[in-house]
């Protein structure tokens, strides 16, 4: 999300980026380089790394930004320098429910930050409500995450190509999940719901890594599912995989505003998900997919069975998902939302003519 936002803003603003970690040769880094966005790598070590206070201070001294926009757990390192350099505006995006977004120390830091003038921005109404619940402050700014929708448009040939590469039959029905294998995403429930379908032509594809990987692998082996449930690990070819799929599935216990759901809808997939966080703000149940209560394995199985057995409904929901993604999820919409927040906040602080950086 941050990479998409920076590229979108770079068309009209001077943008610079600081990443806490060493270079990792990711698609985000390449995207920023192609957009000529300067990027500082701060080389964070595992655990708490006090060297980052000085490293971030150097970046702030060199860039002298009018706006600093932080994400995730960065404020614990950035806040002292932000106050020392008197940055006119600091915005912090909350990407998950406040109870889960950071650890206890991070919540203490953010409690003080929001009272010292850092402006919280939520990615969904549910996240905004959680900020009030945890921090006792009103979150008046909500900007949903967005994606470059056109990057997920694929042809029928792309569908065939990926299936052939991964050795899936052309007539197989592929249920696909893109998400970390962690308790938040509840991947074990997804596998259990899939098993209950007991249909020879269906496959469950799971892209992602995480702490539950070994447990999932053991469950799959125990139930003899190696030929039907495929843990493909972390892949860069998400658009290609989505193009080859038939239904997107996500069984999360909690969420913010998941990019994976937007990507699936942009690829023209119906979504089966849970009614958590911002998911109901993305998917209208019965229109672009089917939403069920979190933790309800039987309901999830029923939703999967409905789309498995009704190709016409599957196609109608897929088309509706693509239409909604084009209308609602494009990066320009997100960039305009944040640009409006920057401009209004700077104007209120007497810096109306400052350019966001």
DABELLIN-V85569 format. One line per field, one symbol per residue. ss: DSSP state (2 for helix, 1 for strand, 0 for the rest). psi: psi as a letter, one per 40 degrees, with the letter a starting at -180 (. if undefined). burial: # if it has 24 or more other ideal C-beta (glycine too) atoms within 12 Angstrom, else .. A space follows every 10 residues. Layout:
ss=???
psi=???
burial=???
//
This chain:
ss=0222222220 0000011110 0000002222 2222000111 1000000000 2222222222 2220001111 1000222222 2222000011 1111000222 2002222222 2222200011 1100222222 2222200000 1100001022 2200022222 2222220000 0011111100 0022202222 2222200000 0111111000 0022222222 2200000011 1110000222 2220001110 0000000022 2222220001 1111000022 2200100011 1100002222 2222222220 2222222222 2222222201 2222222222 2222222200 0000000
psi=ddddddddde deihhiihhd iiiefidddd ddddefhhhh hefhiiahge dddddddddd dddgidhhhi ibfddddddd ddddefhdhh hhhheihdde diaddddddd ddddeeehhi hieidddddd ddddefihhe hhhiiiigde eehiiddddd dddddefhid eihhhhhhii giddefdddd dddddedfhd eiihhhhiia eedddddddd ddefededhh heahiefddd dddeidhhhh fidiicghdd ddddddefhi hhaigibede edhhheceah iiiiegdddd ddddddddeg dddddddddd ddddddddei dddddddddd ddddddddee fdeihh.
burial=########## ..#.###### #......##. ##..#.#.## .#.#...... .##.###.## ..#.###### #########. ##....#### ########## ##...##.## #.##...### ########.# #..##.#.#. #########. ##.#....#. .##..#.#.. .######### #..####### #######... .#######.# .#...##.## ....#..### ##..#.#### ########## ########## ########## ########## ###.#..### ####.##.## #.######.. ..##..##.# ##.###.### #####.###. ###.##.... .....##
//
